[in-house]
Amino acid sequence: MDSPLLEVWHAASGSPFLPTVGKGSQFFVAFLLLLIGFTLTGAFILNRSIVNLPLLGIPASLAFAFGVVYMFCAVGVYV
């Protein structure tokens, strides 16, 4: 009696994982996201208001977060 997990394992062995962002372009994507994060943070710091929080602050923090993860992956620190 085979387990369902073993069947899934064997079925998945025929189709390798292909990431959305390839290994060769992770550094560029990370650098771009970090640059966007720095730019949006600078614009938010220069003009702080409650209106700019969802327009600049939240996208800046998201760009930083994803940029740091992509930079970790680009330089070989896997999370």
N, C-alpha and C positions, 0 to 999 in steps of 0.2 A: 504494500500500500504506500504509494508515493504521497509526500506532503504537497499541498498546493504551493508552498513557497519554493520547493525544489522545481516544480513545473514552471513557475514564473522565472526562476533563475535560468533554466535551460532555454526558455523562449526568448529571454532578453539577450542571451549570448550571441544571437545572430544579428542584432541591431546595436551597434556601438553608440555611445553617447556623443552627440555633436552639440557643443555649447552654442548659445546664441551669439556671443562675442568670442571670436577665436583667440587662441593664445597669442598670436602675433600682434593683435590689435588691442590687447587689454591695457597696455601701458598708455597708448594714445587716448583711449576712452577714459582711463583713470585721470590722466593729466587734464583732459578737457573738462571732466566733471569737477575736479578740484579747482580749476580756473574759474568755472562758472560759480562755484560755491564762494570763492574769495570775492568775486565781483559783486554777487548779490549781497554778501555780507557787508561789503563796503558801502553799497548803496543804502542798505538798511541802517547802518550806523550813522550815515550822514543825514538821513531823514527818518527818524524814529517816530512812528505813530501807530495807533491800533489798526489803521487801514493797511499799512505796509506790512504788518505781521503776516497775514496770509498771502500777500502778493510777493514779498521778498524774503521774509524770515524763514518760513516753512520750506519753500523751494531751495533756499540756501543750505539749510540743514540736511535736506534729502540729498542734494548734490554732494555735500561733504561726506555723508554716510556711504553712499554708493561709490563715490570716488576713492575713499579710503579702502573699502573692501576690494575694489578692482586693482588698486595699487598694491595691496598685499598679495593678491593673486599674480599680478604681473611680475613682482620681484621674487616670488617663490615662497611666501609665507601663506600657507593655505589655512583658511578658517572654515 
